[in-house]
Amino acid sequence: MKTVAVASLLALTVATPAFAADFTGFRAGATIGMADENFLGDDIFTYGVNVGYDYAFGKLITGFTAEYQESGKTGVGRDLSIVTRIGSKVTDNALVYGLIGYTNQGIENSPIELDGVRVGLGVEYALTPKVYSNVEYRYSNYERGVELHQTLIGLGVRF
């Protein structure tokens, strides 16, 4: 499976015409990944959708992302977040960024909601002028001592 994924990525890279990604404007995407209370979460399957907008100041890119996430584990509810991100183009098609913002964890079948702070690091790669993929690590620190680590991959479109 790893060989197929690497070969597919290599073929896509070779087959894609040369272009410089803009990394600005409105974007929408979806993510899947793993989460839990330990570094590089590996216990809970999670998935979500997000929208955002980015601005460029030379190689510096800044913007915001609003996201809705769910998990595949009973007892764990939805997660809402709004974060700001700031990064830098490291190649014509790659962006490295950090993020910080607000997150709110709902508990399944409960009126309890936990407010928190989210920080993270990510890499976004433009597959075409409009389609991108990304990988993110996130850490969320909620009220009542609750912590969550997430490792996610995503796919999105810029408009």
Disulfide bonds with the S-S distance in Angstrom:
none
